[in-house]
Amino acid sequence: MKLLIIFLFCLNIFQDENSVAQSITWQRSYGNTHINEGYSIVQTPDNGYIAVCRDRISIDEKAWVLRLNEYGDTLWTKIIMNDMPVKIIKTNDNNYLILGAFTDIIKININGDILWQKGPYGYSKIFRSVKQTIDGGYIICGWKITGNIVHPYLFKISSNGDSLWEQTFTNGIFDGRFTDLTISNDNNFVMTGNLSDTAYIWDKLFLMKTDNSGNIIWLRRYDTLEYYQTRTITNTIDNCLIVAGINGNINKPLFAKFDSSGSLIWLKIYNQSNLSFGELRSVITTENGYTFTGVWDTVGNFTFYVLLLNTDTSGNENWHRSFGFNNEDGGNEVKQTSDSGYVIIGKRGYYQNDDMYIIKTDKLGNSSPIGITSISNAYPVAFNLYQNYPNPFNPSTRIRFDIPNSSNVKLSIINILGEEITILVNEKLSAGIYEVEFNGRNLSSGIYFYRIESGDFAEAMKMVLIK
C-alpha cells in the first residue's frame, strides 16, 4: 500500500485578549494503485479519526476504512464490504455506522470489528446520507430507480439494521432525488434535493419535511431555481436550514438559508472574479456562522483544489482557504474537531489513480505547509541536529532538529558524491523543535547525508538506506 507522505502538523498558537489556543494541523494523502477517494470522516474520543474511502479496481467497488491518530498516522486499515462508502457516523453507543451507496450498511467498533452487516437492500436504490434517530434507529435518504426514472426515497431501519419502512415520493415529481437530510429540532426529517415536473425541465431545488414515519409535512419547490443542484443540508443555531451545492447555470457554488417552514431567507452565489468553477459538498454550523467544503477551479483549465469557506450567519465570507496540488483535488466532507479546528476529507486527483486526501486545520482554516512537523512549542537554547531514526532505514526515517530563534532553514539530502539530491525544508521557521520524515523509496541502498543550514550554523550527519 502506498502512503504518500505530504504532511506537516504543528502546534499553531493563536492569541486573543483572553486565551492561547493550540491546534495540531497536517495534510496527508493515502492510496494504493487503485482509485481511492475519501467521502466521510469522524473524530474518535482519543482525538484520532476514522475515515471511509472508496477502493475501486475497474468497476469493482469496495469500502476501505482507516483509523488514524491525531497526527494522521495510520493505526489500522480494513476492506470491510463490497460497496462504495458514502458516510460514516458515530452512533449513540460510541460505535460507528458506515453507509454504502449501493445499499450495504455495516456497524463497527473503534477497532474495526464488525458488529453487524446488512444489505444489499436492493439494487434499484442509491443511498446518499444517514442520521441516527431518537429511537436509536437510522433514517437514510437517496433515490429509487424505476426504469429510466428516479424518485426521492427514504428508508428507516432499526438499531440492528432491520428494515422498518420505506417511502418513495412520486406525487407531482416526474424525476427527483434526495442528496442529503437532517433531523429537525422536533425530531422529524428534512431532506434537500432536486426534482423535475417533466422530462424537459429538471434540477429544480426542493426541500421536503416528513414526520418520523415518512409522511409529508410540507414540500417546498423553488421553481425559479432551475439547475440549482443541492448537495448538503444542516440545521442552524436559530432553528433554520442551510443548503449548499452548485448553480449549474454558471457552475458556481451556492448556499442558501431557509426558515423552519422552508421559506427562503437569503441565497448567495459565491462568485469571485477569477472563479471558473465551484461546488459546495458539505456544510456545518459553527459558533459564528457556517463552514463549507467543496471543490473549485480558479484557473479555468480544470485544475481543481479543495475549498474551505467560512461565512457569518448572513452568508458573508469571513475567510476561505484553498488546498491541493495543481491537479483534480476536492473536498467531500468537513467536520469540526475537538480543538475547534476542521478536518476535511476528499481526494487528490490523478488519472485513474486518485488518492484519499485529508486536511486538518486550525480554527481559522490554516494547515501546515507540506514536509515538516513541529513537535513542540518549546524554545531550544541552541541549534541542534539529531541522528535520524531509525538508522539504518527502509524506506523512511525521521530527522529531528532544534531552532532557537526564528530563522531561514534549509535541510537537504546529499549522496556519497556530495551531490544534493533533494531539499526537504527551505523556508523561514519559528523557534521550536521540528521533525521531518524522509522517504527513500526511489533511492538505491547506500550511504547518504542530511545537512542543515541556518545562518552561521551548518551541520551534516550520515544515514544508511538498506533495501
C-alpha positions in Angstrom: 0.0 0.0 0.0 1.3 3.4 -1.0 1.2 6.1 1.6 2.3 9.4 0.1 3.8 11.4 2.9 2.9 15.0 2.1 2.1 16.2 5.6 3.0 18.6 8.3 1.4 19.0 11.7 2.3 21.8 14.1 1.2 23.4 17.3 -0.1 26.7 16.0 -0.6 29.4 18.6 -3.3 31.9 18.1 -3.7 34.5 20.9 -6.7 36.8 21.6 -7.3 39.1 24.6 -8.0 36.2 26.9 -6.5 32.9 25.8 -4.0 31.0 23.9 -5.3 28.0 21.8 -3.2 25.3 20.2 -4.1 23.2 17.2 -2.5 20.2 15.5 -2.5 20.7 11.8 -1.4 18.4 8.9 -2.1 17.3 5.4 -1.8 13.7 4.1 -2.8 11.6 1.2 -3.5 7.8 1.4 -3.7 5.5 -1.5 -2.6 2.4 -3.5 -2.6 1.6 -7.1 -6.4 1.6 -7.2 -8.8 4.6 -7.5 -9.2 6.0 -3.9 -11.4 8.8 -2.8 -12.4 9.7 0.8 -16.0 10.6 1.4 -16.6 10.8 5.1 -14.7 11.1 8.4 -15.5 11.2 12.1 -13.3 12.1 15.1 -12.8 9.4 17.8 -12.7 10.0 21.6 -8.9 9.9 21.6 -8.8 12.8 19.0 -8.0 10.5 16.2 -10.2 9.7 13.2 -11.9 7.0 11.3 -12.2 7.7 7.5 -14.0 5.8 4.8 -12.7 5.7 1.3 -13.7 4.0 -2.0 -11.2 1.4 -3.3 -12.0 0.8 -6.9 -10.5 -1.6 -9.4 -12.2 -1.3 -12.8 -15.9 -1.5 -11.8 -15.3 -3.4 -8.6 -16.1 -1.1 -5.6 -15.0 -1.8 -2.0 -15.1 0.2 1.2 -11.7 0.9 2.6 -11.7 2.1 6.2 -8.8 3.7 8.0 -8.3 4.6 11.6 -5.8 7.4 12.2 -4.3 9.0 15.2 -4.5 12.8 15.8 -1.5 13.4 13.6 -2.9 11.4 10.7 -0.7 8.3 11.2 -2.5 5.1 10.2 -3.4 2.8 13.1 -5.2 0.2 11.1 -6.9 -0.2 7.7 -9.5 -2.7 6.6 -11.6 -3.6 3.5 -14.9 -4.3 5.0 -17.6 -4.5 2.3 -18.1 -4.7 -1.4 -19.7 -1.2 -1.8 -18.6 2.4 -2.1 -18.9 4.1 1.3 -20.6 7.5 1.3 -21.0 8.2 5.0 -19.7 7.3 8.4 -21.4 8.5 11.6 -20.7 7.9 15.3 -23.6 6.1 16.9 -25.2 6.8 20.3 -23.4 3.7 21.8 -19.9 5.0 20.7 -19.6 2.8 17.7 -19.7 3.7 14.0 -22.2 3.1 11.2 -20.9 3.0 7.6 -23.4 3.6 4.7 -22.7 2.2 1.3 -24.0 3.9 -1.8 -25.4 0.6 -3.2 -27.4 -0.2 0.0 -24.9 -2.1 2.2 -24.7 -0.9 5.8 -22.2 -2.0 8.4 -21.7 -1.2 12.0 -18.2 -1.4 13.5 -16.4 -0.6 16.8 -13.4 1.7 17.1 -11.1 -1.3 16.4 -12.8 -2.0 13.1 -14.5 -5.2 14.4 -17.8 -5.8 12.6 -20.8 -5.7 15.0 -23.4 -6.3 12.2 -23.6 -6.0 8.5 -26.9 -5.8 6.4 -27.7 -5.5 2.8 -27.7 -5.0 0.0 -31.3 -3.8 0.5 -31.9 -3.6 -3.3 -30.0 -2.6 -6.4 -32.8 -0.3 -7.6 -31.9 2.1 -4.8 -29.0 4.5 -4.2 -28.2 5.7 -0.6 -26.7 9.1 0.0 -26.9 10.1 3.6 -27.8 8.7 7.1 -28.6 10.0 10.5 -29.4 8.3 13.8 -32.9 8.9 15.1 -34.2 9.5 18.6 -35.3 5.8 18.9 -31.8 4.5 18.2 -32.5 3.5 14.6 -31.4 5.2 11.4 -33.0 7.3 8.6 -31.4 7.0 5.2 -32.1 9.1 2.1 -31.4 8.7 -1.6 -33.4 7.7 -4.6 -35.1 4.7 -6.1 -34.7 3.8 -9.8 -37.7 2.6 -11.9 -36.7 2.1 -15.5 -35.1 5.3 -16.6 -36.8 7.4 -13.9 -35.6 8.0 -10.3 -37.7 9.2 -7.4 -36.8 10.6 -3.9 -36.6 7.8 -1.4 -36.5 7.4 2.4 -35.6 4.2 4.3 -35.9 3.6 8.1 -34.0 0.8 9.8 -33.8 -0.3 13.4 -30.7 -0.1 15.6 -29.8 -3.6 14.4 -30.2 -2.7 10.7 -33.6 -4.4 10.2 -36.0 -2.7 7.7 -38.8 -0.8 9.3 -40.4 1.2 6.5 -39.6 2.8 3.2 -41.2 5.7 1.2 -40.8 6.6 -2.4 -42.2 10.0 -3.4 -43.8 10.2 -6.8 -46.8 12.5 -6.5 -46.0 15.6 -8.6 -42.4 14.6 -9.1 -41.6 13.3 -12.6 -38.0 12.7 -11.6 -36.1 13.6 -8.4 -33.6 12.6 -5.8 -32.6 13.4 -2.2 -29.0 14.3 -1.8 -28.9 14.9 2.0 -31.0 15.0 5.1 -31.0 16.4 8.6 -33.2 15.8 11.7 -35.1 18.9 12.7 -35.5 20.2 16.3 -38.9 18.4 16.6 -37.2 15.1 15.6 -38.8 15.0 12.1 -36.8 14.7 8.9 -35.9 17.4 6.4 -34.3 16.5 3.0 -32.9 18.5 0.2 -32.5 17.5 -3.4 -33.6 18.3 -7.0 -36.8 17.4 -8.9 -38.5 17.9 -12.3 -42.1 18.0 -13.4 -41.5 16.8 -16.9 -38.7 15.3 -18.9 -37.7 18.7 -20.2 -37.4 20.8 -17.1 -35.1 19.4 -14.4 -32.9 20.2 -11.4 -35.3 22.5 -9.5 -34.2 22.8 -5.9 -36.6 21.4 -3.4 -37.0 20.7 0.3 -39.2 18.2 2.0 -40.1 17.7 5.6 -41.7 14.4 6.8 -42.7 13.0 10.1 -40.7 10.1 11.5 -43.0 7.7 9.7 -42.2 9.2 6.3 -45.4 11.1 5.9 -45.0 14.5 4.2 -45.5 17.5 6.4 -44.5 20.0 3.7 -42.9 20.1 0.3 -41.3 23.3 -0.9 -40.5 23.6 -4.6 -38.4 26.5 -5.8 -39.4 26.7 -9.5 -37.3 29.8 -10.2 -34.1 28.0 -9.0 -33.6 25.7 -12.0 -30.2 24.0 -12.3 -29.5 24.9 -8.7 -28.3 21.5 -7.6 -28.1 20.8 -3.9 -25.5 18.6 -2.2 -25.8 19.1 1.6 -28.1 20.5 4.3 -27.7 21.2 8.0 -29.6 22.9 10.9 -28.6 26.3 12.2 -28.5 27.5 15.8 -31.6 29.7 15.2 -33.7 26.7 14.0 -33.3 27.4 10.3 -31.7 25.4 7.5 -28.6 25.9 5.4 -28.4 24.2 2.0 -25.4 24.3 -0.3 -24.4 23.0 -3.8 -23.8 24.4 -7.2 -25.6 26.9 -9.5 -25.5 24.8 -12.7 -26.3 27.7 -14.9 -22.9 29.3 -14.2 -21.1 26.5 -12.4 -20.5 28.5 -9.2 -21.0 27.5 -5.6 -24.3 28.4 -4.0 -25.6 28.4 -0.4 -29.0 29.4 0.9 -30.8 29.8 4.2 -34.4 28.7 4.8 -36.6 29.1 7.8 -38.0 26.0 9.6 -41.0 26.1 7.2 -38.9 26.0 4.1 -39.3 29.7 3.1 -36.1 31.2 1.5 -34.4 33.8 3.7 -31.4 34.5 1.5 -29.4 32.9 -1.2 -25.7 33.5 -2.1 -23.8 32.7 -5.2 -20.1 32.5 -4.4 -18.6 34.1 -7.5 -15.1 35.5 -7.1 -13.8 37.3 -10.2 -11.3 34.6 -11.0 -13.5 31.6 -10.2 -14.1 29.4 -13.2 -15.9 26.5 -11.4 -17.0 25.7 -7.9 -19.3 23.3 -5.9 -20.0 23.0 -2.2 -20.5 19.5 -1.0 -20.6 19.7 2.8 -21.7 22.3 5.4 -21.6 22.5 9.2 -22.9 25.1 11.6 -20.1 26.7 13.6 -20.1 29.1 16.5 -20.4 32.3 14.5 -21.7 31.1 11.1 -21.2 28.3 8.7 -18.2 26.4 7.2 -18.3 24.7 3.8 -16.0 22.5 1.8 -16.0 21.5 -1.8 -14.1 22.0 -5.0 -13.1 25.0 -7.1 -11.1 26.0 -10.1 -9.6 29.5 -10.2 -7.5 28.9 -13.2 -10.1 27.8 -15.8 -8.2 24.7 -17.1 -9.8 22.0 -15.0 -7.2 22.5 -12.2 -9.3 21.8 -9.1 -8.5 22.5 -5.5 -10.1 21.8 -2.1 -12.1 24.8 -1.0 -12.7 25.6 2.7 -15.1 28.6 3.1 -16.3 30.2 6.4 -19.1 32.7 6.5 -21.0 34.7 9.1 -24.7 34.0 9.9 -25.7 36.2 7.0 -23.7 34.2 4.5 -20.9 36.9 4.1 -17.4 35.5 3.8 -15.2 35.6 6.8 -12.3 33.7 5.1 -11.6 31.0 2.6 -8.7 28.6 2.2 -7.5 26.5 -0.8 -5.6 23.3 -0.6 -4.3 21.0 -3.3 -1.6 20.1 -5.8 -2.5 21.6 -9.2 -4.5 18.5 -10.0 -8.1 17.2 -9.8 -8.4 17.7 -6.0 -11.6 18.3 -4.0 -13.2 18.2 -0.6 -16.2 15.9 0.1 -16.9 16.5 3.8 -15.9 18.9 6.6 -16.2 18.3 10.3 -15.3 20.5 13.3 -12.8 18.9 15.6 -12.4 19.0 19.4 -9.9 21.8 19.2 -12.3 24.0 17.2 -10.3 23.3 14.0 -11.6 21.4 11.0 -10.9 18.1 9.3 -11.6 17.8 5.5 -11.7 14.6 3.6 -11.7 14.3 -0.2 -9.3 13.3 -2.9 -6.1 14.1 -4.7 -6.8 13.5 -8.4 -4.6 11.6 -10.8 -5.8 10.0 -14.0 -7.2 6.6 -12.9 -5.2 6.7 -9.6 -6.8 9.1 -7.2 -5.7 9.1 -3.6 -7.7 9.9 -0.5 -6.7 13.4 0.8 -7.3 14.5 4.4 -6.5 18.0 5.8 -6.5 19.0 9.4 -6.7 22.8 10.0 -6.8 25.2 13.0 -10.0 27.2 13.7 -9.1 29.8 11.0 -8.6 27.1 8.3 -4.8 27.2 8.3 -3.0 24.0 7.7 0.7 23.2 7.9 2.9 23.5 4.9 3.9 20.2 3.5 7.0 18.3 4.6 7.9 19.2 8.1 6.4 18.6 11.6 6.6 20.8 14.6 6.6 18.5 17.6 6.9 21.1 20.4 6.4 24.8 21.0 9.3 24.8 23.5 12.2 27.2 22.8 15.6 25.4 22.5 18.7 27.3 23.7 20.8 26.3 20.7 20.8 24.8 17.2 20.9 21.0 17.2 20.7 18.3 14.6 20.0 14.8 15.8 20.7 11.3 14.4 17.9 10.1 12.2 15.7 7.3 13.5 15.6 4.6 12.5 19.1 4.2 11.1 19.6 2.1 9.0 16.2 2.6 7.5 13.9 1.2 4.7 12.4 3.2 3.2 11.6 6.1 5.6 13.2 7.7 8.5 12.7 10.8 10.7 15.2 13.7 11.1 14.9 16.0 14.1 16.4 19.4 14.7 16.2 22.4 17.1 15.9 26.0 16.1 16.5 28.5 19.0 15.1 31.6 17.1 13.2 32.4 14.0 15.4 31.9 11.0 15.7 30.6 7.5 16.3 26.8 7.5 17.5 24.6 4.7 17.6 20.8 5.2 18.8 18.8 2.3 19.8 15.2 1.4 23.2 14.6 -0.2 24.6 11.4 -1.8 28.1 9.9 -1.3 29.5 12.1 -4.1 28.4 15.2 -2.3 25.6 15.9 -4.7 22.4 17.5 -3.4 19.6 15.1 -4.4 16.6 16.6 -2.6 15.6 19.5 -0.4 13.3 18.7 2.5 13.0 22.1 4.0 13.8 25.6 2.7 11.8 28.2 4.5 11.7 30.5 7.5 10.7 28.7 10.7 9.8 29.9 14.1 11.8 28.8 17.2 10.9 25.2 18.1 11.7 21.5 17.8 11.0 20.0 14.4 10.9 16.7 12.7 10.9 15.7 9.0 10.0 12.4 7.6 12.2 11.4 4.6 11.2 8.6 2.3 14.0 7.0 0.2 11.8 4.6 -1.8 13.1 6.0 -5.0 16.8 5.7 -4.0 19.1 2.7 -4.1 20.7 1.2 -0.9 23.8 3.1 0.3 25.2 5.9 2.5 23.6 9.3 2.4 24.0 12.5 4.4 21.5 15.1 5.6 22.7 18.6 6.1 21.1 21.6 7.9 22.0 25.2 7.3 20.6 28.2 9.2 22.6 31.5 9.3 26.0 30.6 10.5 25.0 27.2 11.7 25.6 24.2 9.5 25.9 20.5 10.3 25.7 17.2 8.4 25.1 13.6 9.6 25.3 10.2 8.0 22.4 7.8 7.4 22.2 4.4 5.8 19.5 3.1 3.5 19.2 -0.7 3.3 16.6 -2.3 1.0 
